[in-house]
């Protein structure tokens, strides 16, 4: 999913078994610290803590976009959602690595038919909502059906929907029954696909499959109190101000080995200025506090304090699955050699500095990385250290039609993105190209990039999609063709379409096989596409998140980019 100024999901949770209250060892803060470790190795605070009880205070600068699992495409909602809803499968985080897909409401990862077009799931026994009523397969089907009502739920996740048959369905309020899902009994749910999809178990980990009881569906008002199927439920919610989660006594931990549910309560402050969050966490003014704000809520002026021993031992950190790139509009910069020249002229090392250097990310050489399933070695002529290759770039432009002017569009709410444009101006001037900077309202940024006013060059970010451990869910959305294979896809910001490569990607969508087997084919096609330089990799995000001195089991999620709420605990 795209990461705008509000981090979007996309989508797509290490845990231990819950023990007795306050039981188990109590490691010192900072266990797993960075001594003897690489600069980008994950750091966990209080790893291995199993004590139950207490309250976690979550400091946030803004409210959640929504708490409705059927209308959620944001990482913050997905993170807190782990506490009050469950899905058929779950993306279980491990610091510094792509999440592992594990069963959640379902007994396993699903049974696939021989042709790959049908997936069948069986629900665990004893699943209940917060009111004690049983969770059924029909509730999960209804949860998926709601996400097809796009006139009501404008932010509904669509990866699962795009894989299912019955494209014409308009949702339960207009169409009634959804033919692509069968529920032969209360514990069985069967999905019918348009074509094989090896990563389907990851698609049903998305919030689409959170069960919703039809009788409790209040449409857009459902965000005020979604019915809990997880270990916590909403006790109070004052929108824009505060929220409190308490234990759901109908949740059975025997059915849920993924969520230890250590704290008794979570209290959310939803209107704390980000500068205040940074100051409070650094000063340890609330020893039970954490934040879900991006970059750990840290202000640039505060980052030097991370080196002090007292703060360092309270800082969880990790390399994320999120990578920023520059998209080169292939409809306006048509010549691949010109795009390559632009890519080689970019001083990526200077841009890395604009991002805050190694404290906030690692230089990226590709949109995909070796931790993802199916990865094969990628090849470009970009300098690994990010230095420009100006002489080589100029040589590529000999005898070619070079644009005199280009436009770089950037989200106007983030000064870093404007500063990137200033660096690009200086770089391209050396090629004889005048780069103009065009601010775009942050709220409309990705809408502009998908529309008729896409600039010549624009930054975007991606966090791995529904299955961030798979190369396919990064490659296909970002450089793949449209659903019919005739043009570029909706999320394909560079508008890249090659008659042969895009055709092969379209055919590969219908192939059967394992994620690893198919991933190698996707990665090989991606490597071929990158020889046309439709985009320039920039920075893979690294997040530091300071926590209170009594917080334990604090890890930065590879996908969430913030403290993983499903396993965090607090020393009493």
C-alpha positions in Angstrom: 0.0 0.0 0.0 1.0 3.5 -0.6 2.4 5.5 2.3 1.2 9.0 2.1 1.6 11.7 4.8 -0.9 9.5 6.8 0.8 6.1 6.8 -1.5 3.9 4.7 -1.7 0.2 5.1 -1.5 -1.8 3.1 -1.2 -3.9 3.8 0.0 -6.6 4.4 3.2 -10.1 15.4 5.5 -12.1 17.5 3.8 -13.4 20.5 4.3 -15.8 23.4 1.7 -17.8 25.3 0.1 -15.8 28.1 1.2 -17.0 31.6 0.0 -16.1 35.1 -0.4 -12.5 36.2 3.0 -10.8 36.8 4.7 -14.2 36.2 7.8 -15.0 34.3 11.1 -13.1 34.1 11.4 -9.4 34.1 14.3 -8.5 31.8 16.0 -5.1 32.2 15.0 -2.4 29.7 17.0 -2.6 26.5 17.7 -6.3 26.4 18.6 -7.0 22.8 20.4 -3.6 22.6 22.5 -2.6 19.7 25.9 -3.4 21.3 27.8 -5.8 19.0 25.1 -5.5 16.4 24.8 -3.9 13.0 23.5 -0.4 12.5 20.2 -1.7 11.0 19.7 -4.7 13.3 16.4 -4.7 15.2 16.5 -3.6 18.8 13.8 -4.8 21.3 13.1 -3.4 24.8 12.4 -5.8 27.5 12.2 -8.9 25.2 10.7 -12.0 26.7 8.5 -10.3 29.3 5.4 -12.3 30.2 3.9 -10.4 33.2 0.2 -9.5 33.0 -1.6 -6.4 34.2 -1.2 -2.7 34.2 -2.0 0.0 31.6 -0.2 1.2 28.5 -0.6 4.9 27.6 -0.5 5.4 23.8 0.3 9.0 22.9 -0.8 10.1 19.4 -1.0 13.4 17.6 -4.2 12.6 15.8 -7.2 10.3 15.9 -7.4 7.1 13.9 -8.8 7.6 10.4 -11.4 4.9 11.3 -11.7 1.9 13.6 -14.1 0.0 11.3 -12.1 -3.0 10.0 -14.2 -2.8 6.8 -13.1 0.7 6.0 -9.5 0.6 7.0 -6.4 1.0 4.8 -4.1 2.5 7.4 -1.2 0.9 9.4 -2.2 2.6 12.6 -5.7 1.1 12.5 -4.3 -2.3 11.6 -2.0 -2.1 14.6 -4.6 -1.2 17.2 -7.1 -3.5 15.4 -5.1 -6.5 16.5 -6.4 -5.8 20.0 -10.2 -5.8 19.2 -10.7 -7.8 16.1 -9.4 -11.1 14.6 -9.2 -12.3 11.0 -9.0 -15.7 9.3 -5.2 -15.5 9.3 -2.8 -13.0 10.9 0.5 -11.3 9.9 2.7 -12.2 12.9 5.5 -9.6 13.3 9.1 -10.4 14.0 11.4 -7.4 14.5 13.4 -6.7 11.4 11.8 -9.4 9.3 8.7 -9.7 7.1 5.7 -10.9 9.0 4.8 -14.6 9.0 1.2 -15.5 8.0 -0.3 -17.7 10.7 -3.8 -19.0 11.4 -6.0 -16.8 13.6 -9.8 -17.4 13.6 -9.1 -20.3 11.1 -7.7 -23.7 12.1 -5.0 -23.5 9.4 -3.8 -21.4 6.4 -6.6 -22.8 4.2 -7.0 -25.7 1.9 -6.4 -24.9 -1.8 -8.1 -26.8 -4.6 -5.9 -28.5 -7.3 -6.6 -25.7 -9.8 -5.9 -23.0 -7.2 -9.3 -21.4 -7.7 -10.9 -22.4 -4.4 -9.7 -21.9 -0.8 -11.6 -23.4 2.1 -11.3 -22.4 5.8 -12.6 -23.9 9.0 -13.2 -21.8 12.0 -11.9 -22.8 15.4 -14.4 -23.9 18.0 -15.5 -21.6 20.9 -15.1 -18.2 19.1 -17.3 -15.5 20.6 -18.0 -11.8 20.3 -17.8 -9.5 23.3 -21.5 -10.0 24.0 -21.0 -13.8 24.2 -22.7 -14.6 20.8 -20.8 -17.1 18.6 -18.7 -16.0 15.7 -19.8 -17.8 12.5 -18.6 -18.1 8.9 -21.6 -16.0 7.8 -20.3 -13.1 9.9 -16.9 -13.3 8.1 -18.6 -13.4 4.8 -20.7 -10.4 5.7 -17.6 -8.5 6.8 -16.1 -9.1 3.3 -19.4 -8.1 1.6 -19.4 -4.7 3.3 -16.1 -3.8 1.8 -17.7 -4.0 -1.7 -20.0 -1.1 -0.8 -17.4 1.4 -2.1 -20.0 4.3 -2.0 -20.1 3.9 1.8 -16.6 2.6 2.7 -14.2 4.7 0.6 -11.1 3.4 2.3 -12.0 -0.3 2.3 -9.0 -2.6 1.5 -9.3 -4.1 -1.9 -6.5 -6.7 -2.4 -8.8 -9.6 -1.3 -11.7 -8.3 -3.4 -9.6 -8.0 -6.6 -8.7 -11.7 -6.3 -12.3 -13.0 -5.9 -14.8 -13.9 -8.6 -18.1 -12.0 -9.0 -16.6 -8.6 -10.0 -20.0 -7.0 -10.4 -21.0 -7.3 -6.7 -22.0 -3.9 -5.1 -22.2 -4.9 -1.5 -24.9 -6.2 0.9 -26.9 -3.0 0.9 -27.6 -3.0 -2.8 -27.0 -6.6 -4.1 -27.7 -9.1 -1.4 -25.8 -12.4 -1.5 -22.2 -12.5 -2.7 -21.7 -15.5 -5.0 -17.9 -15.6 -4.6 -18.1 -16.9 -1.0 -20.0 -19.9 0.3 -20.8 -20.7 3.9 -22.1 -24.3 3.9 -22.2 -24.4 7.7 -21.3 -22.0 10.6 -17.7 -23.0 10.7 -16.8 -23.4 7.0 -16.2 -20.6 4.5 -15.2 -21.1 0.9 -13.7 -18.5 -1.4 -13.9 -18.7 -5.2 -11.0 -16.9 -7.1 -10.8 -15.5 -10.6 -7.3 -17.0 -11.0 -4.8 -18.7 -8.7 -3.1 -16.6 -6.1 -0.3 -18.3 -4.1 -0.4 -15.6 -1.4 -4.1 -16.0 -0.7 -3.6 -16.9 3.0 -2.1 -13.4 3.3 -5.1 -11.7 1.6 -7.4 -13.2 4.3 -5.2 -11.7 7.0 -6.4 -8.3 5.9 -9.2 -6.6 7.9 -11.8 -7.6 5.3 -12.2 -10.9 7.1 -12.8 -9.5 10.6 -16.3 -10.8 11.5 -19.1 -8.3 11.6 -22.5 -9.3 13.0 -25.1 -8.1 10.5 -27.5 -7.0 13.3 -24.8 -4.7 14.7 -23.8 -3.1 11.4 -24.4 0.7 11.7 -22.6 1.5 8.5 -20.3 4.6 9.0 -21.2 4.8 12.7 -19.7 1.3 13.2 -16.4 3.0 13.7 -17.6 4.3 17.0 -17.9 0.8 18.5 -16.9 -2.1 16.3 -18.0 -5.4 18.0 -14.9 -7.1 19.5 -13.7 -10.5 18.5 -10.3 -10.0 20.1 -8.8 -9.8 23.6 -9.9 -6.2 24.2 -13.1 -4.2 23.7 -13.8 -0.5 23.5 -14.9 0.9 26.9 -15.0 4.5 25.8 -14.2 6.5 22.7 -14.3 10.3 22.5 -13.3 11.0 18.9 -10.3 13.2 18.5 -9.6 13.2 22.2 -9.3 9.8 23.9 -10.1 6.1 23.8 -9.9 3.3 26.4 -9.7 -0.5 25.7 -10.4 -3.0 28.5 -10.3 -6.8 28.5 -12.9 -8.7 26.6 -13.9 -11.5 29.0 -15.5 -13.5 26.1 -12.1 -13.9 24.4 -10.6 -17.4 24.9 -6.8 -17.3 24.9 -6.8 -21.1 24.1 -8.0 -20.1 20.6 -5.4 -17.4 20.2 -1.7 -18.2 20.7 -0.7 -15.1 18.8 -1.8 -12.4 21.3 -0.5 -12.7 24.8 -2.8 -9.7 25.8 -0.5 -8.7 28.7 -1.8 -5.2 29.8 -5.2 -5.0 31.5 -6.0 -1.8 29.6 -4.8 0.6 26.8 -5.5 4.3 27.1 -5.1 6.4 24.0 -4.5 10.1 24.0 -5.5 11.3 20.5 -4.6 15.0 20.4 -1.1 15.3 21.8 1.2 17.6 19.8 4.0 15.6 18.2 6.7 17.8 19.8 5.1 17.1 23.2 5.1 13.4 22.5 8.8 13.5 21.7 9.6 15.5 24.8 7.6 13.3 27.1 9.0 10.1 25.8 12.6 11.3 26.0 12.1 12.7 29.5 10.4 9.5 30.6 7.7 11.7 32.2 5.2 8.8 31.8 7.1 5.4 32.3 4.1 3.5 30.7 3.9 5.5 27.5 4.5 4.7 23.9 3.5 6.2 20.6 2.2 5.0 17.2 3.2 8.2 15.4 5.5 7.8 12.4 9.3 7.9 13.1 8.5 7.3 16.8 7.1 10.8 17.1 10.7 12.2 17.2 11.5 15.7 16.1 14.6 16.3 14.1 16.1 18.4 16.8 15.7 15.6 19.4 17.4 12.8 17.5 20.9 13.4 18.9 19.5 12.5 22.4 19.0 8.9 21.2 22.7 8.4 21.8 22.5 9.1 25.5 22.7 5.8 27.5 19.5 6.3 29.5 17.4 6.9 26.4 19.2 4.4 24.3 18.2 1.5 26.6 14.6 2.6 26.2 14.7 2.8 22.4 13.1 0.1 20.2 14.3 0.2 16.6 13.9 -1.7 13.4 14.3 -1.8 9.6 10.9 -1.6 8.0 9.4 -3.1 4.8 8.7 0.4 3.6 10.8 1.9 0.7 10.6 5.3 -0.9 11.3 5.7 -4.6 11.3 8.4 -7.3 8.8 7.5 -10.1 9.7 8.7 -13.6 6.5 9.2 -15.7 7.1 6.9 -18.7 4.3 8.7 -20.6 6.2 12.1 -20.5 9.8 10.8 -20.3 9.4 8.1 -22.9 12.9 7.2 -23.8 14.3 4.6 -21.4 17.9 5.9 -22.0 16.8 9.4 -21.0 15.2 7.9 -17.8 18.4 6.0 -17.1 20.5 9.1 -17.5 18.2 11.0 -15.0 18.5 8.1 -12.6 22.3 8.0 -12.8 22.5 11.8 -12.3 20.5 11.7 -9.1 22.6 12.2 -6.0 20.9 9.6 -3.9 23.4 10.0 -1.1 22.4 13.7 -0.7 18.7 12.6 -0.7 19.5 10.1 2.0 20.8 13.0 4.1 17.5 14.8 3.6 15.8 11.7 5.1 18.0 12.0 8.2 20.7 9.6 7.2 21.2 6.2 8.7 19.2 7.1 11.7 16.1 7.0 9.6 16.8 4.7 6.8 19.2 2.7 4.6 20.1 3.4 1.0 17.9 1.2 -1.1 19.0 -0.5 -4.3 15.6 -2.0 -5.2 11.9 -1.9 -4.3 12.3 -5.5 -3.3 14.8 -7.0 -0.8 16.5 -10.3 0.0 14.2 -11.0 3.0 11.2 -11.4 0.7 10.2 -14.8 -0.7 11.2 -15.4 -4.3 13.9 -12.6 -4.3 16.5 -13.0 -7.0 19.5 -10.7 -7.4 18.6 -7.3 -9.0 20.8 -5.3 -11.4 21.0 -1.6 -12.1 23.9 0.7 -12.9 23.1 2.9 -9.9 26.1 3.5 -7.6 25.6 1.4 -4.4 26.8 4.4 -2.3 24.2 6.7 -4.0 26.8 8.9 -5.7 25.8 10.3 -9.1 27.4 9.1 -12.3 27.3 12.3 -14.2 29.8 11.5 -17.0 28.0 8.3 -17.8 24.6 10.1 -17.7 25.7 12.8 -20.1 27.1 10.1 -22.5 23.7 8.4 -22.6 22.1 11.6 -23.7 24.4 12.1 -26.7 22.2 12.4 -29.9 18.9 12.0 -28.0 16.0 14.3 -27.5 16.4 15.6 -24.0 13.5 17.4 -22.3 14.4 21.0 -21.5 11.9 21.2 -18.6 10.4 18.7 -16.2 8.2 18.9 -13.1 8.7 17.3 -9.7 5.6 17.1 -7.6 5.8 16.7 -3.8 3.4 16.5 -0.9 3.3 20.0 0.6 3.0 18.9 4.3 6.5 17.5 4.5 9.5 19.8 4.1 11.8 16.8 3.4 10.0 16.1 0.1 10.5 19.7 -1.0 14.2 19.4 -0.1 14.5 16.3 -2.2 13.2 18.4 -5.1 15.9 21.0 -4.5 18.5 18.3 -4.7 17.0 17.0 -7.9 17.0 20.5 -9.4 20.7 20.8 -8.9 21.3 17.3 -10.3 19.3 17.7 -13.4 20.6 21.2 -14.1 23.9 19.5 -14.9 22.1 17.5 -17.7 20.6 20.8 -19.1 17.2 20.0 -17.6 15.3 22.7 -15.8 13.3 21.0 -13.0 10.3 22.9 -11.6 8.9 22.1 -8.2 5.2 21.7 -7.8 3.6 21.4 -4.3 0.6 19.1 -4.1 -1.9 19.2 -1.2 -0.9 16.2 1.0 -4.5 15.0 1.3 -4.8 14.7 -2.5 -1.3 13.6 -3.2 -1.8 10.0 -4.4 -5.1 11.0 -6.1 -3.0 13.4 -8.3 -0.4 10.8 -9.0 -3.1 8.4 -10.2 -4.8 11.0 -12.4 -4.3 13.1 -15.4 -2.0 15.6 -13.7 0.8 13.2 -12.7 4.0 15.2 -12.8 7.1 14.0 -14.6 8.8 12.9 -11.4 7.2 12.1 -8.1 8.1 10.3 -4.9 6.1 7.5 -3.4 6.5 4.8 -0.8 5.4 1.2 -0.4 5.3 -1.1 2.6 4.9 -4.5 0.9 1.2 -4.8 0.3 -1.0 -7.7 1.7 2.0 -10.0 2.1 5.1 -7.9 2.7 7.2 -11.2 2.8 6.4 -11.8 -0.9 8.0 -10.0 -3.8 4.8 -10.4 -5.8 2.7 -8.0 -3.6 5.3 -5.3 -4.2 6.1 -5.8 -7.9 2.6 -6.4 -9.3 0.9 -3.2 -7.8 3.9 -0.9 -8.6 4.9 -2.0 -12.1 2.2 -4.5 -13.1 -0.4 -4.2 -15.8 -4.1 -3.4 -15.4 -6.6 -6.1 -14.5 -7.2 -6.9 -18.2 -3.5 -6.7 -19.1 -4.0 -4.0 -21.7 -2.4 -1.0 -20.0 -0.6 -0.1 -16.7 -2.2 -0.9 -13.4 -4.0 1.5 -11.0 -1.1 1.7 -8.5 1.5 1.8 -11.2 2.6 5.4 -10.7 5.3 5.5 -13.4 2.6 4.2 -15.9 5.1 1.6 -16.9 3.8 -0.8 -19.7 6.1 -2.8 -21.9 4.5 -5.1 -24.5 6.5 -8.1 -23.6 7.3 -7.7 -19.9 3.8 -6.5 -18.9 2.3 -9.3 -21.0 4.4 -11.9 -19.1 3.4 -10.3 -15.8 -0.3 -10.6 -16.8 0.2 -14.3 -17.7 2.1 -15.0 -14.5 -1.0 -13.8 -12.5 -2.8 -16.9 -13.7 0.0 -19.4 -12.9 -0.2 -22.0 -10.2 2.6 -22.7 -7.8 4.2 -21.8 -4.5 4.8 -18.2 -3.5 8.6 -18.9 -3.7 8.4 -20.5 -7.2 6.2 -17.7 -8.6 8.1 -15.0 -6.7 11.3 -15.9 -8.5 9.6 -15.3 -11.8 8.1 -12.0 -10.6 11.5 -10.9 -9.4 13.1 -11.8 -12.7 10.5 -9.8 -14.7 11.0 -6.9 -12.2 14.7 -7.0 -12.9 14.0 -6.8 -16.6 11.6 -3.9 -16.2 14.1 -2.0 -14.1 16.5 -1.9 -17.0 14.0 0.6 -18.4 14.4 2.8 -15.3 10.7 3.6 -14.5 11.7 4.4 -11.0 14.7 5.2 -8.8 15.0 3.5 -5.4 15.9 5.9 -2.6 15.6 4.9 1.1 14.3 2.0 3.1 12.9 3.2 6.4 14.4 2.6 9.8 12.4 3.6 12.8 13.5 4.5 16.4 10.7 4.5 19.0 11.5 5.6 22.6 9.2 4.0 25.2 8.6 4.6 28.9 10.9 2.9 31.4 8.3 0.4 32.5 7.3 -0.7 29.0 8.4 -4.2 28.0 8.2 -6.4 24.8 8.5 -3.3 22.7 9.4 -4.0 19.1 9.0 -1.9 16.0 6.9 -3.9 13.5 8.4 -4.5 10.0 5.0 -3.7 8.6 3.4 -1.4 11.2 6.5 0.9 11.5 5.6 1.5 15.2 5.5 -0.4 18.5 3.6 -3.7 17.9 0.6 -3.5 20.3 -0.3 -7.2 20.1 2.7 -8.2 22.3 3.7 -5.1 24.4 3.5 -5.3 28.2 4.2 -3.1 31.2 6.0 -3.8 34.4 3.9 -3.1 37.5 
